[in-house]
Amino acid sequence: MALVAASLLDLLIGDPMGWPHPVRWIGALISALSEKFIKRAEALGAEDKIKSAKKKYGLYIVIIVVGLSGLIVGLLMFISYRIDPIIGLIVETIISYQCMAAKSLYKESMKVYKALKVSIEDARRALSMIVGRDTDSLDRAGVIKAAVETVAENSSDGVIAPLIYLGIGGPVLGIMYKAANTIDSMIGYKNDKYIDLGHYGARFDDLINYIPSRISAWAMIYSCIFLGNDYSYQDAKRIYIRDRYCHASPNSAQTESVCAGALGVRLAGPASYFGNLVDKPYIGDAKREVEEKDIIRANRLMFAGSILVFAIILFILDLIVIF
């Protein structure tokens, strides 16, 4: 009941601006711990000691943030259900809902779509709110590709993976997943500041997304069967098998390759991050040029894949209840 109610809340209202959200509190904790541990490591002086200390402190951040997030939510669940089952259900629903991000991903990516109709500058600004790359020099096609890539990649770690973890372990496991994901998004960069501090956070995020990213990919592939002529099941499967490891992360290209194949476009390739050009491999075949509607098509594929996974999770949970 909580999972269904949470999903409906996410689809209806998403993450309204200014509302309190546990991920913001988790982010504040990560930021505070990061600054504290960086200062402590740099006080050691010797470069090899700094490097070793940052890695160690990065592991501490993973343990503290993920563990504390799960503990707090577990206590909230325990107390609320002891007070009253209805209160417990409400608390479980709210926390589960805050682990989901389908509506937010759709809303933010559609801001790029709408901004493209106004000016390239507006589109770049809208895109800069949802990607980590530099957007100032992107042309129209580059903006569209980046928006499609963001929807495709986040279809797993922002939408389907949280559903899977909520289905397995309720809001406790769901919030622990979101905490780990937030650590990676904040300090999992390969730059001078975070390459050592974020080492374990990035590796842990790779681990917990390994299976969900592959489930997400296959769910999106099979969803192509029901989405009409704009999507190719055969090409989605073919490009996925060929290009699913065309990324530094073992997981990021899983759903991105499906999206590229399904839409018949070429994604990824070289991109600029913090002023540095990163030579990334291309994903997919350029059967046609990208167009604005590909942002909408990528979102439809994300929703279709998540609905398929959601239906499977509910079916499994019903079987558990019955037997």
C-alpha positions in Angstrom: 0.0 0.0 0.0 2.8 2.4 0.9 4.7 1.7 -2.3 1.6 2.3 -4.5 0.7 5.5 -2.6 4.2 6.7 -2.8 4.4 6.1 -6.5 1.1 8.0 -7.1 2.4 10.9 -5.0 5.6 11.1 -7.0 3.7 11.0 -10.3 1.2 13.7 -9.1 3.4 16.2 -7.3 7.0 15.2 -7.7 9.4 17.2 -5.6 7.9 20.7 -5.1 10.5 23.5 -4.8 11.1 24.5 -1.2 9.6 21.4 0.4 11.8 19.7 3.0 13.5 16.6 1.5 15.8 14.0 3.2 18.2 14.1 0.3 18.9 17.8 1.0 19.7 16.9 4.6 21.9 14.0 3.5 23.7 16.4 1.1 24.3 18.9 3.9 25.8 16.1 6.0 28.0 14.9 3.1 29.2 18.4 2.5 30.1 19.1 6.2 31.9 15.8 6.6 33.8 16.3 3.3 35.1 19.7 4.2 36.1 18.5 7.7 37.9 15.4 6.4 39.7 17.2 3.6 41.1 19.8 6.0 42.2 17.0 8.4 43.9 15.1 5.6 45.7 18.1 4.1 47.0 18.9 7.5 49.2 15.8 7.3 51.5 17.6 4.8 53.0 14.7 2.8 51.2 13.9 -0.5 51.1 10.2 0.0 49.7 10.5 3.5 47.1 13.0 2.2 46.0 10.6 -0.5 45.8 7.6 1.9 43.9 9.7 4.5 41.4 11.0 2.0 40.5 7.5 0.8 40.1 6.4 4.5 37.9 9.4 5.3 35.9 8.7 2.1 35.1 5.3 3.5 34.1 6.8 6.8 31.7 9.1 4.9 30.0 6.1 3.2 29.6 4.3 6.5 28.4 7.3 8.5 26.0 8.7 5.9 24.5 5.5 4.7 24.3 3.9 8.2 22.9 7.0 9.8 20.3 7.5 7.1 19.1 3.9 7.5 19.1 4.1 11.3 17.1 7.3 11.5 14.4 6.0 9.0 14.3 2.6 10.8 13.7 4.4 14.1 11.0 6.6 12.6 9.3 3.5 11.1 9.5 1.6 14.4 8.1 4.4 16.5 5.3 5.4 14.1 4.0 1.8 13.7 4.2 1.4 17.5 2.0 4.5 17.9 -0.6 3.5 15.3 -0.5 1.3 12.1 -2.2 4.2 10.1 0.5 6.6 11.3 3.1 4.1 10.4 1.6 3.6 6.9 1.6 7.4 6.4 5.2 7.8 7.5 6.3 4.8 5.3 4.5 6.3 2.3 6.0 9.8 2.7 9.6 8.5 3.1 9.1 6.0 0.2 7.7 8.9 -2.0 10.8 11.0 -1.2 13.0 8.2 -2.5 11.4 8.5 -6.0 12.3 11.0 -8.7 10.4 10.1 -11.9 8.3 13.3 -11.9 11.3 15.5 -11.1 13.4 13.9 -13.8 10.6 14.5 -16.3 9.9 18.0 -15.1 13.5 19.2 -15.2 14.3 17.6 -18.6 11.1 19.1 -20.1 12.4 22.5 -19.0 15.2 22.0 -21.4 12.7 21.0 -24.1 10.6 24.1 -23.5 13.7 26.4 -23.3 14.8 25.1 -26.7 11.8 26.8 -28.2 12.9 30.1 -26.7 16.7 30.3 -27.2 19.8 28.2 -27.0 21.0 30.3 -24.0 17.9 29.5 -22.1 18.2 25.8 -23.0 21.9 25.7 -21.9 20.9 27.3 -18.5 18.1 24.8 -18.0 20.4 21.9 -18.9 23.1 23.1 -16.5 20.7 22.4 -13.6 20.6 18.7 -14.4 24.0 17.8 -15.8 27.6 17.9 -14.4 29.2 18.8 -17.7 29.9 22.3 -19.1 27.0 23.6 -21.1 28.1 27.0 -22.3 29.6 25.8 -25.6 26.9 23.2 -26.6 25.0 23.7 -29.8 21.3 22.8 -30.2 22.1 19.1 -31.0 24.5 19.0 -28.0 21.9 20.3 -25.6 19.3 17.8 -26.9 21.7 14.9 -26.6 22.8 15.8 -23.1 19.2 16.0 -22.0 18.3 12.6 -23.5 21.5 11.1 -22.0 20.5 12.5 -18.5 17.0 11.0 -18.7 18.4 7.7 -20.0 21.1 7.3 -17.3 18.8 8.5 -14.5 16.1 6.1 -15.5 18.0 3.5 -13.5 19.6 5.3 -10.5 16.9 8.0 -10.1 13.7 6.0 -10.9 13.9 2.2 -11.3 16.7 1.3 -8.8 14.9 3.1 -5.9 11.8 1.2 -6.8 13.7 -2.1 -6.6 15.3 -1.2 -3.2 12.0 0.0 -1.8 10.4 -3.3 -2.9 13.1 -5.3 -1.2 13.6 -3.4 2.0 11.0 -0.6 2.2 12.0 3.0 3.1 15.0 1.9 5.2 16.7 0.3 2.3 15.3 3.0 -0.1 16.8 5.9 1.9 20.1 4.0 2.3 20.3 3.7 -1.5 19.5 7.4 -2.0 22.2 8.3 0.6 24.8 6.2 -1.3 23.7 7.7 -4.6 24.0 11.2 -3.2 27.5 10.5 -2.0 28.5 9.5 -5.5 26.8 12.5 -7.1 28.5 14.9 -4.7 32.1 13.6 -4.2 32.4 10.8 -6.8 34.3 13.0 -9.3 37.7 12.2 -10.7 39.2 15.7 -10.1 42.0 16.8 -7.7 39.6 17.5 -4.8 37.5 14.4 -4.8 39.3 11.6 -6.7 40.6 10.1 -3.4 37.8 11.2 -1.0 35.1 9.9 -3.4 36.9 6.6 -4.3 34.9 4.3 -2.0 31.6 6.3 -2.5 31.9 5.8 -6.3 32.8 2.1 -6.0 30.0 1.5 -3.5 27.5 3.2 -5.9 28.8 1.0 -8.8 28.2 -2.0 -6.6 24.6 -1.2 -5.5 23.6 -0.2 -9.0 25.1 -3.2 -10.8 22.0 -5.4 -10.9 19.4 -2.6 -10.9 21.0 -0.9 -13.9 20.7 -4.2 -15.9 17.2 -4.8 -14.8 16.3 -1.3 -15.9 18.0 -1.8 -19.3 16.0 -5.0 -20.0 12.8 -3.4 -18.8 13.3 -0.5 -21.1 14.1 -2.9 -24.0 10.9 -4.8 -23.6 8.9 -1.6 -23.1 9.8 -0.7 -26.7 7.4 -3.4 -27.9 4.5 -1.4 -26.5 5.6 2.2 -27.4 4.9 2.4 -31.1 6.9 3.2 -34.2 9.2 5.7 -32.6 11.0 2.9 -30.7 12.8 -0.1 -32.0 13.0 -3.2 -29.8 15.5 -4.9 -32.1 17.9 -1.9 -32.2 17.5 -1.2 -28.5 18.6 -4.8 -27.8 21.4 -4.8 -30.4 22.9 -1.5 -29.3 22.6 -2.5 -25.6 24.5 -5.7 -26.2 27.2 -3.8 -28.2 27.6 -0.6 -26.3 26.5 -1.2 -22.7 30.1 -0.9 -21.5 31.0 2.2 -23.5 31.4 4.2 -20.3 33.9 4.6 -17.5 31.2 3.4 -15.1 30.1 -0.2 -15.4 26.5 0.9 -15.1 25.9 4.3 -16.7 25.9 3.1 -20.4 23.4 0.3 -19.6 20.2 2.3 -20.0 21.9 5.0 -22.2 22.7 2.4 -24.8 19.1 1.1 -24.7 17.8 4.6 -25.3 20.2 5.3 -28.1 19.3 2.1 -29.9 15.5 2.5 -29.3 15.5 6.0 -30.8 18.1 5.4 -33.5 20.4 8.2 -32.4 24.0 8.4 -31.4 24.7 9.7 -27.8 27.7 10.3 -25.6 31.1 11.1 -27.1 33.6 13.8 -26.0 32.3 16.2 -23.3 33.7 19.0 -21.3 33.8 18.9 -17.4 35.1 21.8 -15.4 36.9 23.1 -18.4 38.6 19.8 -19.3 37.6 17.9 -22.4 36.9 14.2 -21.6 37.2 11.8 -24.5 34.2 9.4 -24.1 33.2 6.8 -26.6 30.0 7.2 -28.6 27.0 5.1 -27.9 24.5 4.1 -30.6 24.3 4.6 -34.4 23.4 7.9 -35.9 20.5 6.6 -38.1 19.2 10.2 -37.9 20.0 13.5 -36.2 18.6 14.1 -32.7 15.6 16.3 -32.4 13.7 18.1 -29.6 11.0 15.4 -29.4 13.7 12.9 -28.4 13.6 14.4 -24.9 9.9 13.5 -24.8 10.6 10.0 -26.2 13.3 9.3 -23.7 10.9 10.2 -20.9 8.3 7.9 -22.3 10.8 5.1 -22.3 11.8 5.9 -18.7 8.1 5.8 -17.6 7.4 2.6 -19.5 10.4 0.8 -18.1 9.6 1.9 -14.5 5.9 0.9 -14.8 7.0 -2.6 -16.0 9.4 -3.0 -13.1 6.8 -1.6 -10.7 4.2 -4.2 -11.9 6.7 -7.0 -11.4 7.6 -5.8 -7.9 3.9 -5.7 -6.9 3.3 -9.1 -8.4 6.2 -10.6 -6.4 5.1 -8.8 -3.2 1.6 -10.2 -3.7 2.9 -13.7 -4.1 4.9 -13.3 -0.8 1.8 -12.1 1.0 -0.3 -15.0 -0.4 2.2 -17.8 0.4 
